[in-house]
Amino acid sequence: MNIQFGLKLGSKDKNYSKEILSLYEAGYFQYIELFAATESFEDTIGYWKQFYMPVIIHAPHSLAGMNLSLIKERENNNKKLKETFSFADTLKSEYIIFHSGVDGIIEETITQLQSFADTRCLIENKPAKGLNGEKCLGSIPEEIKHIMGELQIGFCLDFGHAICAANSLKMEPLKLINEFLALKPQMYHLTDGDYSGEYDTHFHYGKGTFPLNELLKMVKDGAKITNEAKLNSDIDLHYFKEDSLYVRNI
């Protein structure tokens, strides 16, 4: 299938230079999605500037110290947003992906992003329930559409998150995914996982029960899809080649 496949890494993952270059040159991925860990720019940007492949930036989320939906976090979040955009500007990122936050309010998320948002920004949908019992914002199309409209930004569709949200809402997952597709996502996130579960997992392809064939048929031709499949036991990039081949052979 004709897609651009993305390798997801964190900004502190500085031990994979040879593997990154080898996989890229062999055509197993076409871009890096880099998770911009908080307070890591100064220590890591030199490392990431050495690579010549395209980069997309993923902003920190609530588990990594930035919850845009809380008023009390405005000052701290402002510093983290500046750092996120420094990553994006330096690495010439096409997109910058954000989460809406947890246990707060959508209007606060909009307020905090208002002065930063530009055409590179994408909002990502979330499960309804966080791994630690949080109430995730942006789990339904109406919330995502509202953020997109207020900030004039785009959308990153995470299939696994949509499946989890649908199960919390007692909906058929493909129905909810089709509602999200109506928002015309610019790019996608994909893992395998528990098709009946409410909590986000990141199984490698073929290790869960997601209908991967059906999901990939929903992706527009030539689109960017970031591989978010990862297990806690992963200590290098050995898994990525298999994931890439699995998706391309569907």
KACOR-V189366 format. One record per helix or strand of 2 or more residues. SS is the DSSP state (hx for helix, st for strand). FROM is the first residue (numbers start at 0). TO is the last residue. If there is no record, write none. Layout:
ss = <SS SS>
from = <FROM FROM>
to = <TO TO>
This chain:
ss = <st hx st hx st hx hx st hx st st hx st hx hx st hx st hx>
from = <3 16 30 40 53 61 70 95 105 120 134 140 153 158 172 186 211 223 237>
to = <9 24 34 48 57 63 89 97 113 123 135 150 157 167 180 189 216 226 247>
